[in-house]
Amino acid sequence: MVTDLLALKTQEIVVGLGELFVTCGTSTVISCIGLGSCVALCMFDSVTRIGGMAHIVLPRFDGITTETPAKYANTAVPSLLAEILKCGGNKSNLIVKIAGGAQLTLAPGINNTFKTGERNVQEVMLALQKAGLPLSAADIGGAKGRTMRLYMDTGKVTVRSIGGPDREL
Amino acid sequence: MQLTQQTRIDLSGLTANEVLSGGVNNAINGLSKMVGKDIKVSNLSCRKIAVKEIPALFGGPETYIVGVYLGICGDSSGHIFVAYQPNTAFELIDLLLGQPSGSTGGLSEMEISVLGEVGNIMGSFFLNYVSDSINARLTPSPPAVMMDMAGAILDGALASIMEFYDSIYVVETVFGTSDRSVMGNFLVAIM
């Protein structure tokens, strides 16, 4: 987990599997690259301009505590929210967007092995509902990889797939 | 999945490395026989790495690749990936189908089947060698062929690993012919 309130240079922060990143640095671009079944959860406070992203890998953590809350959908949502609030964000200003949750591994005999993408999306939705956060936009499901980027200077969120342009979400 | 009943392959010793290296060489021999070309193995390594670092082994999570995935089933579990740059995969398909170079430009059912068969041969040759060496029953799942960002292709398998482990032993190698007509990455992650 990384919290960077003093990001002064223009930089792209790539959030890795099971990580989250929160910043108020306006010259920062936060990204989750090459999402398949994983889900990128993006929150941006449109007033204080504090934003962050979590790279969710698995649907649920049912233990007592985890050192990697961003890895699981049900713990990533409250963790990212808590980090943003800790940095001065306001829950009522948050714009929440998600991307990912695809299913690429398709072959005879293993079709049902990895329904992780679908389960990840379901758990994110449930956790957002539980946290009282409405979802503003989503680009989910299907059988394609995605890259999601949050531009902190404008709050713009883009999603792209292979061979396609960046599309604003 | 009953992990407690599975045999965990101890990868800490030199012998285990030798077994896995032998398995990789056997897999490449299988491919070599299939395409009728002399294919060499380079940069073979066996090491423990963080699961989140695995996409970097394929050029980064956004790198466009053609990947063939096989699960390892039986007395142990794991994952096998064979990855190619798209143009190299198309060349390999042309070679195997006896077509002029440049004939293949995408993946339809036939091309997917060809690449799946290549992955199947490599996975089976690898697992046969390892199975015989450690006297265990290891079989590959049916192959899944995908063309997309490396991170997206790997996600499903990495998620299943990260359910239990944050780091894992991988055997990775780059293989290819001297004229680069066949070239790719072969990676095995063993749980």
Interface residues (C-beta under 8 A of the other chain):
Chain A: G16 L17 G18 E19 I33 G34 L35 G36 S37 C38 V57 L58 T68 K71 A102 Q103 L104 T105 L106 A107 P108 G109 I110 T113 F114 T116 G117 K144 G145 R146 T147 I162
Chain B: V51 K52 P55 G60 P61 E62 Y64 Y69 G71 G116 S141 P142 P143 A144 V145 M146 M147 D148 M149 A150 G151 A152 I153 L154 D155 G156 A157 L158 A159 S160 M162 E163 D166
